[in-house]
C-alpha cells in the first residue's frame, strides 16, 4: 500500500512539473500583437501595424517612441523593454 501511495505522489509531482514547464515554454512563444495591440492599432483608433512599419524603421526608434511619446494607453509597456522589442519584432521591425 505504501509503495502505491509513493508512486501516486511521484506521478502527481511529474504531472505538476510538466505543466509548469509547458506553460513556461508556451509563454515564450505567445504573440502579443494580436492579443494586446491589434484591437486598438487598427488604423482608426491608433496607427496600424503597416503605418508603424513605415514610420519606425528600427526596433530602437520604435522603443524610444513607445517610452517617450506613447499615450496613457501605452503605460503598460513603457517600463518593459523586452516586451517592446518583442512587439516590434512581431510587427516586422529589425
PyMOL Python script that loads the backbone (N, CA, C, O; Angstrom):
from pymol import cmd

cmd.read_pdbstr("""\
ATOM      1  N   UNK A   1       0.817  -1.191   0.000  1.00  0.00           N
ATOM      2  CA  UNK A   1       0.000   0.000   0.000  1.00  0.00           C
ATOM      3  C   UNK A   1       0.865   1.261   0.000  1.00  0.00           C
ATOM      4  O   UNK A   1       0.566   2.235  -0.690  1.00  0.00           O
ATOM      5  N   UNK A   2       1.947   1.222   0.791  1.00  0.00           N
ATOM      6  CA  UNK A   2       2.828   2.376   0.871  1.00  0.00           C
ATOM      7  C   UNK A   2       3.502   2.636  -0.478  1.00  0.00           C
ATOM      8  O   UNK A   2       3.685   3.789  -0.866  1.00  0.00           O
ATOM      9  N   UNK A   3       3.868   1.582  -1.186  1.00  0.00           N
ATOM     10  CA  UNK A   3       4.507   1.722  -2.495  1.00  0.00           C
ATOM     11  C   UNK A   3       3.562   2.381  -3.493  1.00  0.00           C
ATOM     12  O   UNK A   3       3.996   3.184  -4.320  1.00  0.00           O
ATOM     13  N   UNK A   4       2.287   2.051  -3.423  1.00  0.00           N
ATOM     14  CA  UNK A   4       1.299   2.652  -4.329  1.00  0.00           C
ATOM     15  C   UNK A   4       1.141   4.137  -4.037  1.00  0.00           C
ATOM     16  O   UNK A   4       1.061   4.941  -4.966  1.00  0.00           O
ATOM     17  N   UNK A   5       1.097   4.513  -2.769  1.00  0.00           N
ATOM     18  CA  UNK A   5       0.940   5.930  -2.430  1.00  0.00           C
ATOM     19  C   UNK A   5       2.173   6.730  -2.836  1.00  0.00           C
ATOM     20  O   UNK A   5       2.043   7.865  -3.297  1.00  0.00           O
ATOM     21  N   UNK A   6       3.358   6.163  -2.676  1.00  0.00           N
ATOM     22  CA  UNK A   6       4.579   6.842  -3.124  1.00  0.00           C
ATOM     23  C   UNK A   6       4.561   7.000  -4.635  1.00  0.00           C
ATOM     24  O   UNK A   6       4.922   8.057  -5.154  1.00  0.00           O
ATOM     25  N   UNK A   7       4.146   5.966  -5.340  1.00  0.00           N
ATOM     26  CA  UNK A   7       4.046   6.032  -6.794  1.00  0.00           C
ATOM     27  C   UNK A   7       3.078   7.128  -7.223  1.00  0.00           C
ATOM     28  O   UNK A   7       3.380   7.892  -8.140  1.00  0.00           O
ATOM     29  N   UNK A   8       1.924   7.216  -6.576  1.00  0.00           N
ATOM     30  CA  UNK A   8       0.935   8.239  -6.923  1.00  0.00           C
ATOM     31  C   UNK A   8       1.460   9.646  -6.650  1.00  0.00           C
ATOM     32  O   UNK A   8       1.221  10.558  -7.442  1.00  0.00           O
ATOM     33  N   UNK A   9       2.160   9.829  -5.556  1.00  0.00           N
ATOM     34  CA  UNK A   9       2.750  11.134  -5.241  1.00  0.00           C
ATOM     35  C   UNK A   9       3.776  11.513  -6.305  1.00  0.00           C
ATOM     36  O   UNK A   9       3.801  12.657  -6.760  1.00  0.00           O
ATOM     37  N   UNK A  10       4.606  10.581  -6.697  1.00  0.00           N
ATOM     38  CA  UNK A  10       5.593  10.854  -7.738  1.00  0.00           C
ATOM     39  C   UNK A  10       4.921  11.173  -9.062  1.00  0.00           C
ATOM     40  O   UNK A  10       5.363  12.064  -9.788  1.00  0.00           O
ATOM     41  N   UNK A  11       3.866  10.457  -9.377  1.00  0.00           N
ATOM     42  CA  UNK A  11       3.131  10.704 -10.611  1.00  0.00           C
ATOM     43  C   UNK A  11       2.530  12.108 -10.620  1.00  0.00           C
ATOM     44  O   UNK A  11       2.592  12.807 -11.632  1.00  0.00           O
ATOM     45  N   UNK A  12       1.958  12.511  -9.509  1.00  0.00           N
ATOM     46  CA  UNK A  12       1.382  13.856  -9.397  1.00  0.00           C
ATOM     47  C   UNK A  12       2.473  14.914  -9.525  1.00  0.00           C
ATOM     48  O   UNK A  12       2.280  15.916 -10.213  1.00  0.00           O
ATOM     49  N   UNK A  13       3.605  14.709  -8.880  1.00  0.00           N
ATOM     50  CA  UNK A  13       4.705  15.667  -8.982  1.00  0.00           C
ATOM     51  C   UNK A  13       5.203  15.805 -10.417  1.00  0.00           C
ATOM     52  O   UNK A  13       5.447  16.916 -10.888  1.00  0.00           O
ATOM     53  N   UNK A  14       5.353  14.695 -11.102  1.00  0.00           N
ATOM     54  CA  UNK A  14       5.777  14.738 -12.506  1.00  0.00           C
ATOM     55  C   UNK A  14       4.755  15.493 -13.343  1.00  0.00           C
ATOM     56  O   UNK A  14       5.129  16.278 -14.214  1.00  0.00           O
ATOM     57  N   UNK A  15       3.484  15.268 -13.093  1.00  0.00           N
ATOM     58  CA  UNK A  15       2.424  15.954 -13.820  1.00  0.00           C
ATOM     59  C   UNK A  15       2.483  17.459 -13.576  1.00  0.00           C
ATOM     60  O   UNK A  15       2.408  18.242 -14.522  1.00  0.00           O
ATOM     61  N   UNK A  16       2.615  17.864 -12.332  1.00  0.00           N
ATOM     62  CA  UNK A  16       2.670  19.294 -11.992  1.00  0.00           C
ATOM     63  C   UNK A  16       3.898  19.946 -12.612  1.00  0.00           C
ATOM     64  O   UNK A  16       3.800  21.039 -13.169  1.00  0.00           O
ATOM     65  N   UNK A  17       5.033  19.302 -12.525  1.00  0.00           N
ATOM     66  CA  UNK A  17       6.257  19.852 -13.107  1.00  0.00           C
ATOM     67  C   UNK A  17       6.132  19.959 -14.620  1.00  0.00           C
ATOM     68  O   UNK A  17       6.571  20.952 -15.199  1.00  0.00           O
ATOM     69  N   UNK A  18       5.549  18.971 -15.269  1.00  0.00           N
ATOM     70  CA  UNK A  18       5.396  19.031 -16.727  1.00  0.00           C
ATOM     71  C   UNK A  18       4.462  20.159 -17.140  1.00  0.00           C
ATOM     72  O   UNK A  18       4.690  20.802 -18.164  1.00  0.00           O
ATOM     73  N   UNK A  19       3.422  20.408 -16.367  1.00  0.00           N
ATOM     74  CA  UNK A  19       2.527  21.531 -16.670  1.00  0.00           C
ATOM     75  C   UNK A  19       3.273  22.844 -16.521  1.00  0.00           C
ATOM     76  O   UNK A  19       3.135  23.730 -17.364  1.00  0.00           O
ATOM     77  N   UNK A  20       4.061  22.985 -15.464  1.00  0.00           N
ATOM     78  CA  UNK A  20       4.827  24.208 -15.256  1.00  0.00           C
ATOM     79  C   UNK A  20       5.793  24.447 -16.407  1.00  0.00           C
ATOM     80  O   UNK A  20       5.883  25.564 -16.917  1.00  0.00           O
ATOM     81  N   UNK A  21       6.504  23.428 -16.815  1.00  0.00           N
ATOM     82  CA  UNK A  21       7.467  23.558 -17.906  1.00  0.00           C
ATOM     83  C   UNK A  21       6.765  23.887 -19.212  1.00  0.00           C
ATOM     84  O   UNK A  21       7.245  24.733 -19.966  1.00  0.00           O
ATOM     85  N   UNK A  22       5.651  23.247 -19.498  1.00  0.00           N
ATOM     86  CA  UNK A  22       4.949  23.510 -20.755  1.00  0.00           C
ATOM     87  C   UNK A  22       4.378  24.920 -20.774  1.00  0.00           C
ATOM     88  O   UNK A  22       4.391  25.565 -21.822  1.00  0.00           O
ATOM     89  N   UNK A  23       3.881  25.413 -19.656  1.00  0.00           N
ATOM     90  CA  UNK A  23       3.356  26.778 -19.608  1.00  0.00           C
ATOM     91  C   UNK A  23       4.460  27.800 -19.769  1.00  0.00           C
ATOM     92  O   UNK A  23       4.255  28.828 -20.413  1.00  0.00           O
ATOM     93  N   UNK A  24       5.617  27.546 -19.204  1.00  0.00           N
ATOM     94  CA  UNK A  24       6.737  28.460 -19.346  1.00  0.00           C
ATOM     95  C   UNK A  24       7.168  28.529 -20.804  1.00  0.00           C
ATOM     96  O   UNK A  24       7.427  29.615 -21.324  1.00  0.00           O
ATOM     97  N   UNK A  25       7.245  27.398 -21.459  1.00  0.00           N
ATOM     98  CA  UNK A  25       7.628  27.371 -22.865  1.00  0.00           C
ATOM     99  C   UNK A  25       6.578  28.056 -23.726  1.00  0.00           C
ATOM    100  O   UNK A  25       6.928  28.773 -24.664  1.00  0.00           O
ATOM    101  N   UNK A  26       5.312  27.854 -23.433  1.00  0.00           N
ATOM    102  CA  UNK A  26       4.245  28.482 -24.207  1.00  0.00           C
ATOM    103  C   UNK A  26       4.292  29.992 -24.064  1.00  0.00           C
ATOM    104  O   UNK A  26       3.990  30.709 -25.018  1.00  0.00           O
ATOM    105  N   UNK A  27       4.659  30.480 -22.910  1.00  0.00           N
ATOM    106  CA  UNK A  27       4.717  31.928 -22.699  1.00  0.00           C
ATOM    107  C   UNK A  27       5.768  32.574 -23.588  1.00  0.00           C
ATOM    108  O   UNK A  27       5.601  33.722 -24.001  1.00  0.00           O
ATOM    109  N   UNK A  28       6.842  31.863 -23.889  1.00  0.00           N
ATOM    110  CA  UNK A  28       7.865  32.440 -24.748  1.00  0.00           C
ATOM    111  C   UNK A  28       7.420  32.468 -26.205  1.00  0.00           C
ATOM    112  O   UNK A  28       7.937  33.264 -26.989  1.00  0.00           O
ATOM    113  N   UNK A  29       6.474  31.616 -26.578  1.00  0.00           N
ATOM    114  CA  UNK A  29       6.002  31.566 -27.956  1.00  0.00           C
ATOM    115  C   UNK A  29       4.802  32.464 -28.207  1.00  0.00           C
ATOM    116  O   UNK A  29       4.452  32.695 -29.365  1.00  0.00           O
ATOM    117  N   UNK A  30       4.167  32.972 -27.175  1.00  0.00           N
ATOM    118  CA  UNK A  30       2.944  33.746 -27.315  1.00  0.00           C
ATOM    119  C   UNK A  30       3.202  35.022 -28.086  1.00  0.00           C
ATOM    120  O   UNK A  30       4.170  35.736 -27.823  1.00  0.00           O
ATOM    121  N   UNK A  31       2.336  35.304 -29.035  1.00  0.00           N
ATOM    122  CA  UNK A  31       2.414  36.564 -29.755  1.00  0.00           C
ATOM    123  C   UNK A  31       1.550  37.583 -29.032  1.00  0.00           C
ATOM    124  O   UNK A  31       0.382  37.331 -28.733  1.00  0.00           O
ATOM    125  N   UNK A  32       2.145  38.737 -28.757  1.00  0.00           N
ATOM    126  CA  UNK A  32       1.442  39.754 -28.001  1.00  0.00           C
ATOM    127  C   UNK A  32       0.658  40.708 -28.892  1.00  0.00           C
ATOM    128  O   UNK A  32      -0.348  41.265 -28.453  1.00  0.00           O
ATOM    129  N   UNK A  33       1.095  40.911 -30.133  1.00  0.00           N
ATOM    130  CA  UNK A  33       0.407  41.852 -31.013  1.00  0.00           C
ATOM    131  C   UNK A  33      -1.077  41.525 -31.149  1.00  0.00           C
ATOM    132  O   UNK A  33      -1.902  42.407 -30.911  1.00  0.00           O
ATOM    133  N   UNK A  34      -1.456  40.302 -31.520  1.00  0.00           N
ATOM    134  CA  UNK A  34      -2.891  40.024 -31.692  1.00  0.00           C
ATOM    135  C   UNK A  34      -3.691  40.159 -30.400  1.00  0.00           C
ATOM    136  O   UNK A  34      -4.856  40.554 -30.435  1.00  0.00           O
ATOM    137  N   UNK A  35      -3.085  39.839 -29.273  1.00  0.00           N
ATOM    138  CA  UNK A  35      -3.813  39.862 -28.007  1.00  0.00           C
ATOM    139  C   UNK A  35      -3.858  41.241 -27.368  1.00  0.00           C
ATOM    140  O   UNK A  35      -4.877  41.625 -26.795  1.00  0.00           O
ATOM    141  N   UNK A  36      -2.757  41.993 -27.462  1.00  0.00           N
ATOM    142  CA  UNK A  36      -2.663  43.234 -26.713  1.00  0.00           C
ATOM    143  C   UNK A  36      -2.766  44.491 -27.564  1.00  0.00           C
ATOM    144  O   UNK A  36      -3.174  45.535 -27.054  1.00  0.00           O
ATOM    145  N   UNK A  37      -2.417  44.428 -28.822  1.00  0.00           N
ATOM    146  CA  UNK A  37      -2.231  45.652 -29.597  1.00  0.00           C
ATOM    147  C   UNK A  37      -3.198  45.815 -30.767  1.00  0.00           C
ATOM    148  O   UNK A  37      -3.659  46.923 -31.043  1.00  0.00           O
ATOM    149  N   UNK A  38      -3.503  44.729 -31.448  1.00  0.00           N
ATOM    150  CA  UNK A  38      -4.220  44.798 -32.722  1.00  0.00           C
ATOM    151  C   UNK A  38      -5.598  45.436 -32.618  1.00  0.00           C
ATOM    152  O   UNK A  38      -6.037  46.094 -33.560  1.00  0.00           O
ATOM    153  N   UNK A  39      -6.285  45.260 -31.509  1.00  0.00           N
ATOM    154  CA  UNK A  39      -7.646  45.798 -31.403  1.00  0.00           C
ATOM    155  C   UNK A  39      -7.661  47.321 -31.463  1.00  0.00           C
ATOM    156  O   UNK A  39      -8.602  47.894 -32.012  1.00  0.00           O
ATOM    157  N   UNK A  40      -6.663  47.988 -30.923  1.00  0.00           N
ATOM    158  CA  UNK A  40      -6.604  49.458 -30.989  1.00  0.00           C
ATOM    159  C   UNK A  40      -5.811  49.939 -32.201  1.00  0.00           C
ATOM    160  O   UNK A  40      -6.166  50.944 -32.817  1.00  0.00           O
ATOM    161  N   UNK A  41      -4.746  49.229 -32.541  1.00  0.00           N
ATOM    162  CA  UNK A  41      -3.897  49.638 -33.662  1.00  0.00           C
ATOM    163  C   UNK A  41      -4.465  49.070 -34.961  1.00  0.00           C
ATOM    164  O   UNK A  41      -3.855  48.225 -35.615  1.00  0.00           O
ATOM    165  N   UNK A  42      -5.650  49.562 -35.310  1.00  0.00           N
ATOM    166  CA  UNK A  42      -6.359  49.100 -36.500  1.00  0.00           C
ATOM    167  C   UNK A  42      -6.365  50.137 -37.617  1.00  0.00           C
ATOM    168  O   UNK A  42      -6.957  49.908 -38.672  1.00  0.00           O
ATOM    169  N   UNK A  43      -5.712  51.277 -37.393  1.00  0.00           N
ATOM    170  CA  UNK A  43      -5.696  52.345 -38.381  1.00  0.00           C
ATOM    171  C   UNK A  43      -6.772  53.380 -38.139  1.00  0.00           C
ATOM    172  O   UNK A  43      -6.727  54.461 -38.727  1.00  0.00           O
ATOM    173  N   UNK A  44      -7.731  53.081 -37.295  1.00  0.00           N
ATOM    174  CA  UNK A  44      -8.805  54.025 -36.965  1.00  0.00           C
ATOM    175  C   UNK A  44      -8.586  54.600 -35.570  1.00  0.00           C
ATOM    176  O   UNK A  44      -8.521  55.816 -35.395  1.00  0.00           O
ATOM    177  N   UNK A  45      -8.475  53.728 -34.594  1.00  0.00           N
ATOM    178  CA  UNK A  45      -8.265  54.164 -33.214  1.00  0.00           C
ATOM    179  C   UNK A  45      -6.826  54.621 -33.014  1.00  0.00           C
ATOM    180  O   UNK A  45      -6.585  55.680 -32.435  1.00  0.00           O
ATOM    181  N   UNK A  46      -5.892  53.845 -33.481  1.00  0.00           N
ATOM    182  CA  UNK A  46      -4.462  54.156 -33.392  1.00  0.00           C
ATOM    183  C   UNK A  46      -3.781  53.670 -34.668  1.00  0.00           C
ATOM    184  O   UNK A  46      -4.362  52.922 -35.454  1.00  0.00           O
ATOM    185  N   UNK A  47      -2.557  54.104 -34.853  1.00  0.00           N
ATOM    186  CA  UNK A  47      -1.789  53.786 -36.051  1.00  0.00           C
ATOM    187  C   UNK A  47      -1.738  52.270 -36.296  1.00  0.00           C
ATOM    188  O   UNK A  47      -1.522  51.493 -35.366  1.00  0.00           O
ATOM    189  N   UNK A  48      -1.937  51.862 -37.546  1.00  0.00           N
ATOM    190  CA  UNK A  48      -1.927  50.438 -37.891  1.00  0.00           C
ATOM    191  C   UNK A  48      -0.505  49.880 -37.896  1.00  0.00           C
ATOM    192  O   UNK A  48       0.476  50.621 -37.864  1.00  0.00           O
ATOM    193  N   UNK A  49      -0.428  48.565 -37.937  1.00  0.00           N
ATOM    194  CA  UNK A  49       0.864  47.881 -37.987  1.00  0.00           C
ATOM    195  C   UNK A  49       1.672  48.333 -39.205  1.00  0.00           C
ATOM    196  O   UNK A  49       2.874  48.578 -39.102  1.00  0.00           O
ATOM    197  N   UNK A  50       1.017  48.440 -40.342  1.00  0.00           N
ATOM    198  CA  UNK A  50       1.699  48.845 -41.571  1.00  0.00           C
ATOM    199  C   UNK A  50       2.221  50.274 -41.466  1.00  0.00           C
ATOM    200  O   UNK A  50       3.332  50.568 -41.909  1.00  0.00           O
ATOM    201  N   UNK A  51       1.418  51.161 -40.878  1.00  0.00           N
ATOM    202  CA  UNK A  51       1.847  52.550 -40.705  1.00  0.00           C
ATOM    203  C   UNK A  51       3.038  52.642 -39.755  1.00  0.00           C
ATOM    204  O   UNK A  51       3.948  53.443 -39.970  1.00  0.00           O
ATOM    205  N   UNK A  52       3.031  51.830 -38.715  1.00  0.00           N
ATOM    206  CA  UNK A  52       4.157  51.839 -37.774  1.00  0.00           C
ATOM    207  C   UNK A  52       5.426  51.324 -38.433  1.00  0.00           C
ATOM    208  O   UNK A  52       6.515  51.835 -38.171  1.00  0.00           O
ATOM    209  N   UNK A  53       5.290  50.312 -39.290  1.00  0.00           N
ATOM    210  CA  UNK A  53       6.470  49.814 -40.004  1.00  0.00           C
ATOM    211  C   UNK A  53       7.057  50.896 -40.899  1.00  0.00           C
ATOM    212  O   UNK A  53       8.274  50.975 -41.063  1.00  0.00           O
ATOM    213  N   UNK A  54       6.196  51.731 -41.478  1.00  0.00           N
ATOM    214  CA  UNK A  54       6.683  52.819 -42.317  1.00  0.00           C
ATOM    215  C   UNK A  54       7.304  53.952 -41.520  1.00  0.00           C
ATOM    216  O   UNK A  54       8.285  54.555 -41.955  1.00  0.00           O
ATOM    217  N   UNK A  55       6.741  54.243 -40.364  1.00  0.00           N
ATOM    218  CA  UNK A  55       7.213  55.372 -39.559  1.00  0.00           C
ATOM    219  C   UNK A  55       8.452  55.028 -38.736  1.00  0.00           C
ATOM    220  O   UNK A  55       9.376  55.836 -38.648  1.00  0.00           O
ATOM    221  N   UNK A  56       8.481  53.859 -38.142  1.00  0.00           N
ATOM    222  CA  UNK A  56       9.591  53.445 -37.275  1.00  0.00           C
ATOM    223  C   UNK A  56      10.395  52.378 -38.006  1.00  0.00           C
ATOM    224  O   UNK A  56       9.932  51.251 -38.180  1.00  0.00           O
ATOM    225  N   UNK A  57      11.582  52.734 -38.426  1.00  0.00           N
ATOM    226  CA  UNK A  57      12.382  51.834 -39.258  1.00  0.00           C
ATOM    227  C   UNK A  57      13.125  50.765 -38.460  1.00  0.00           C
ATOM    228  O   UNK A  57      13.447  49.705 -38.998  1.00  0.00           O
ATOM    229  N   UNK A  58      13.400  51.034 -37.180  1.00  0.00           N
ATOM    230  CA  UNK A  58      14.161  50.081 -36.371  1.00  0.00           C
ATOM    231  C   UNK A  58      13.470  49.839 -35.032  1.00  0.00           C
ATOM    232  O   UNK A  58      12.585  50.589 -34.621  1.00  0.00           O
ATOM    233  N   UNK A  59      13.896  48.781 -34.373  1.00  0.00           N
ATOM    234  CA  UNK A  59      13.371  48.460 -33.042  1.00  0.00           C
ATOM    235  C   UNK A  59      13.725  49.569 -32.061  1.00  0.00           C
ATOM    236  O   UNK A  59      12.920  49.908 -31.193  1.00  0.00           O
ATOM    237  N   UNK A  60      14.923  50.139 -32.188  1.00  0.00           N
ATOM    238  CA  UNK A  60      15.366  51.200 -31.279  1.00  0.00           C
ATOM    239  C   UNK A  60      14.488  52.434 -31.399  1.00  0.00           C
ATOM    240  O   UNK A  60      14.068  52.998 -30.388  1.00  0.00           O
ATOM    241  N   UNK A  61      14.209  52.857 -32.617  1.00  0.00           N
ATOM    242  CA  UNK A  61      13.360  54.036 -32.832  1.00  0.00           C
ATOM    243  C   UNK A  61      11.952  53.767 -32.312  1.00  0.00           C
ATOM    244  O   UNK A  61      11.344  54.634 -31.685  1.00  0.00           O
ATOM    245  N   UNK A  62      11.438  52.582 -32.569  1.00  0.00           N
ATOM    246  CA  UNK A  62      10.113  52.199 -32.084  1.00  0.00           C
ATOM    247  C   UNK A  62      10.077  52.196 -30.555  1.00  0.00           C
ATOM    248  O   UNK A  62       9.131  52.706 -29.955  1.00  0.00           O
ATOM    249  N   UNK A  63      11.102  51.626 -29.929  1.00  0.00           N
ATOM    250  CA  UNK A  63      11.161  51.559 -28.464  1.00  0.00           C
ATOM    251  C   UNK A  63      11.184  52.948 -27.846  1.00  0.00           C
ATOM    252  O   UNK A  63      10.489  53.204 -26.863  1.00  0.00           O
ATOM    253  N   UNK A  64      11.975  53.841 -28.412  1.00  0.00           N
ATOM    254  CA  UNK A  64      12.038  55.212 -27.903  1.00  0.00           C
ATOM    255  C   UNK A  64      10.696  55.915 -28.049  1.00  0.00           C
ATOM    256  O   UNK A  64      10.286  56.662 -27.161  1.00  0.00           O
ATOM    257  N   UNK A  65      10.017  55.682 -29.152  1.00  0.00           N
ATOM    258  CA  UNK A  65       8.708  56.304 -29.356  1.00  0.00           C
ATOM    259  C   UNK A  65       7.692  55.802 -28.340  1.00  0.00           C
ATOM    260  O   UNK A  65       6.918  56.589 -27.796  1.00  0.00           O
ATOM    261  N   UNK A  66       7.688  54.510 -28.081  1.00  0.00           N
ATOM    262  CA  UNK A  66       6.753  53.952 -27.094  1.00  0.00           C
ATOM    263  C   UNK A  66       7.042  54.519 -25.715  1.00  0.00           C
ATOM    264  O   UNK A  66       6.121  54.905 -24.995  1.00  0.00           O
ATOM    265  N   UNK A  67       8.312  54.573 -25.341  1.00  0.00           N
ATOM    266  CA  UNK A  67       8.676  55.017 -23.998  1.00  0.00           C
ATOM    267  C   UNK A  67       8.521  56.520 -23.799  1.00  0.00           C
ATOM    268  O   UNK A  67       8.167  56.959 -22.705  1.00  0.00           O
ATOM    269  N   UNK A  68       8.777  57.312 -24.824  1.00  0.00           N
ATOM    270  CA  UNK A  68       8.788  58.765 -24.655  1.00  0.00           C
ATOM    271  C   UNK A  68       7.543  59.468 -25.181  1.00  0.00           C
ATOM    272  O   UNK A  68       7.136  60.490 -24.630  1.00  0.00           O
ATOM    273  N   UNK A  69       6.937  58.939 -26.231  1.00  0.00           N
ATOM    274  CA  UNK A  69       5.821  59.627 -26.867  1.00  0.00           C
ATOM    275  C   UNK A  69       4.501  58.888 -26.742  1.00  0.00           C
ATOM    276  O   UNK A  69       3.449  59.443 -27.061  1.00  0.00           O
ATOM    277  N   UNK A  70       4.540  57.663 -26.289  1.00  0.00           N
ATOM    278  CA  UNK A  70       3.322  56.863 -26.196  1.00  0.00           C
ATOM    279  C   UNK A  70       2.304  57.481 -25.251  1.00  0.00           C
ATOM    280  O   UNK A  70       2.661  58.055 -24.222  1.00  0.00           O
ATOM    281  N   UNK A  71       1.044  57.357 -25.611  1.00  0.00           N
ATOM    282  CA  UNK A  71      -0.030  57.900 -24.787  1.00  0.00           C
ATOM    283  C   UNK A  71      -0.226  57.097 -23.511  1.00  0.00           C
ATOM    284  O   UNK A  71       0.513  56.152 -23.233  1.00  0.00           O
ATOM    285  N   UNK A  72      -1.237  57.488 -22.741  1.00  0.00           N
ATOM    286  CA  UNK A  72      -1.507  56.809 -21.472  1.00  0.00           C
ATOM    287  C   UNK A  72      -1.809  55.333 -21.665  1.00  0.00           C
ATOM    288  O   UNK A  72      -1.495  54.514 -20.801  1.00  0.00           O
ATOM    289  N   UNK A  73      -2.412  54.992 -22.784  1.00  0.00           N
ATOM    290  CA  UNK A  73      -2.744  53.586 -23.025  1.00  0.00           C
ATOM    291  C   UNK A  73      -1.497  52.724 -23.206  1.00  0.00           C
ATOM    292  O   UNK A  73      -1.570  51.499 -23.113  1.00  0.00           O
ATOM    293  N   UNK A  74      -0.370  53.353 -23.460  1.00  0.00           N
ATOM    294  CA  UNK A  74       0.884  52.616 -23.640  1.00  0.00           C
ATOM    295  C   UNK A  74       1.677  52.479 -22.343  1.00  0.00           C
ATOM    296  O   UNK A  74       2.776  51.925 -22.353  1.00  0.00           O
ATOM    297  N   UNK A  75       1.143  52.970 -21.237  1.00  0.00           N
ATOM    298  CA  UNK A  75       1.863  52.902 -19.956  1.00  0.00           C
ATOM    299  C   UNK A  75       2.218  51.479 -19.559  1.00  0.00           C
ATOM    300  O   UNK A  75       3.226  51.257 -18.889  1.00  0.00           O
ATOM    301  N   UNK A  76       1.408  50.520 -19.961  1.00  0.00           N
ATOM    302  CA  UNK A  76       1.678  49.122 -19.616  1.00  0.00           C
ATOM    303  C   UNK A  76       2.998  48.637 -20.216  1.00  0.00           C
ATOM    304  O   UNK A  76       3.612  47.710 -19.689  1.00  0.00           O
ATOM    305  N   UNK A  77       3.436  49.254 -21.308  1.00  0.00           N
ATOM    306  CA  UNK A  77       4.667  48.837 -21.980  1.00  0.00           C
ATOM    307  C   UNK A  77       5.870  49.707 -21.670  1.00  0.00           C
ATOM    308  O   UNK A  77       7.005  49.269 -21.858  1.00  0.00           O
ATOM    309  N   UNK A  78       5.657  50.913 -21.207  1.00  0.00           N
ATOM    310  CA  UNK A  78       6.747  51.888 -21.111  1.00  0.00           C
ATOM    311  C   UNK A  78       7.957  51.417 -20.315  1.00  0.00           C
ATOM    312  O   UNK A  78       9.080  51.811 -20.628  1.00  0.00           O
ATOM    313  N   UNK A  79       7.765  50.603 -19.316  1.00  0.00           N
ATOM    314  CA  UNK A  79       8.889  50.149 -18.492  1.00  0.00           C
ATOM    315  C   UNK A  79       9.322  48.723 -18.799  1.00  0.00           C
ATOM    316  O   UNK A  79      10.142  48.158 -18.075  1.00  0.00           O
ATOM    317  N   UNK A  80       8.787  48.142 -19.850  1.00  0.00           N
ATOM    318  CA  UNK A  80       9.105  46.754 -20.190  1.00  0.00           C
ATOM    319  C   UNK A  80       9.788  46.698 -21.562  1.00  0.00           C
ATOM    320  O   UNK A  80       9.139  46.466 -22.582  1.00  0.00           O
ATOM    321  N   UNK A  81      11.094  46.913 -21.565  1.00  0.00           N
ATOM    322  CA  UNK A  81      11.843  46.978 -22.824  1.00  0.00           C
ATOM    323  C   UNK A  81      11.809  45.661 -23.591  1.00  0.00           C
ATOM    324  O   UNK A  81      11.766  45.661 -24.821  1.00  0.00           O
ATOM    325  N   UNK A  82      11.827  44.539 -22.873  1.00  0.00           N
ATOM    326  CA  UNK A  82      11.765  43.238 -23.555  1.00  0.00           C
ATOM    327  C   UNK A  82      10.451  43.087 -24.309  1.00  0.00           C
ATOM    328  O   UNK A  82      10.431  42.602 -25.440  1.00  0.00           O
ATOM    329  N   UNK A  83       9.360  43.500 -23.686  1.00  0.00           N
ATOM    330  CA  UNK A  83       8.052  43.397 -24.325  1.00  0.00           C
ATOM    331  C   UNK A  83       7.973  44.315 -25.541  1.00  0.00           C
ATOM    332  O   UNK A  83       7.435  43.929 -26.579  1.00  0.00           O
ATOM    333  N   UNK A  84       8.508  45.526 -25.415  1.00  0.00           N
ATOM    334  CA  UNK A  84       8.504  46.462 -26.544  1.00  0.00           C
ATOM    335  C   UNK A  84       9.270  45.859 -27.715  1.00  0.00           C
ATOM    336  O   UNK A  84       8.812  45.918 -28.856  1.00  0.00           O
ATOM    337  N   UNK A  85      10.429  45.282 -27.438  1.00  0.00           N
ATOM    338  CA  UNK A  85      11.228  44.671 -28.509  1.00  0.00           C
ATOM    339  C   UNK A  85      10.509  43.479 -29.123  1.00  0.00           C
ATOM    340  O   UNK A  85      10.578  43.273 -30.334  1.00  0.00           O
ATOM    341  N   UNK A  86       9.825  42.699 -28.307  1.00  0.00           N
ATOM    342  CA  UNK A  86       9.081  41.546 -28.820  1.00  0.00           C
ATOM    343  C   UNK A  86       7.964  42.008 -29.751  1.00  0.00           C
ATOM    344  O   UNK A  86       7.775  41.440 -30.827  1.00  0.00           O
ATOM    345  N   UNK A  87       7.232  43.029 -29.343  1.00  0.00           N
ATOM    346  CA  UNK A  87       6.151  43.554 -30.184  1.00  0.00           C
ATOM    347  C   UNK A  87       6.731  44.144 -31.464  1.00  0.00           C
ATOM    348  O   UNK A  87       6.174  43.942 -32.543  1.00  0.00           O
ATOM    349  N   UNK A  88       7.839  44.870 -31.357  1.00  0.00           N
ATOM    350  CA  UNK A  88       8.478  45.445 -32.546  1.00  0.00           C
ATOM    351  C   UNK A  88       8.874  44.351 -33.533  1.00  0.00           C
ATOM    352  O   UNK A  88       8.689  44.507 -34.740  1.00  0.00           O
ATOM    353  N   UNK A  89       9.409  43.265 -33.036  1.00  0.00           N
ATOM    354  CA  UNK A  89       9.768  42.142 -33.914  1.00  0.00           C
ATOM    355  C   UNK A  89       8.531  41.510 -34.533  1.00  0.00           C
ATOM    356  O   UNK A  89       8.557  41.097 -35.693  1.00  0.00           O
ATOM    357  N   UNK A  90       7.451  41.431 -33.770  1.00  0.00           N
ATOM    358  CA  UNK A  90       6.220  40.838 -34.290  1.00  0.00           C
ATOM    359  C   UNK A  90       5.609  41.663 -35.418  1.00  0.00           C
ATOM    360  O   UNK A  90       4.984  41.110 -36.323  1.00  0.00           O
ATOM    361  N   UNK A  91       5.786  42.986 -35.370  1.00  0.00           N
ATOM    362  CA  UNK A  91       5.214  43.799 -36.452  1.00  0.00           C
ATOM    363  C   UNK A  91       6.168  43.930 -37.629  1.00  0.00           C
ATOM    364  O   UNK A  91       5.837  44.554 -38.637  1.00  0.00           O
ATOM    365  N   UNK A  92       7.355  43.340 -37.502  1.00  0.00           N
ATOM    366  CA  UNK A  92       8.262  43.278 -38.643  1.00  0.00           C
ATOM    367  C   UNK A  92       9.416  44.251 -38.610  1.00  0.00           C
ATOM    368  O   UNK A  92      10.060  44.463 -39.637  1.00  0.00           O
ATOM    369  N   UNK A  93       9.703  44.856 -37.462  1.00  0.00           N
ATOM    370  CA  UNK A  93      10.843  45.770 -37.365  1.00  0.00           C
ATOM    371  C   UNK A  93      12.100  44.986 -37.020  1.00  0.00           C
ATOM    372  O   UNK A  93      12.043  43.978 -36.316  1.00  0.00           O
ATOM    373  N   UNK A  94      13.223  45.454 -37.516  1.00  0.00           N
ATOM    374  CA  UNK A  94      14.518  44.798 -37.254  1.00  0.00           C
ATOM    375  C   UNK A  94      15.429  45.730 -36.496  1.00  0.00           C
ATOM    376  O   UNK A  94      16.561  45.366 -36.180  1.00  0.00           O
TER     377      UNK A  94
END
""", "prot")
cmd.dss("prot")
cmd.show_as("cartoon", "prot")
cmd.util.cbc("prot")
cmd.orient("prot")
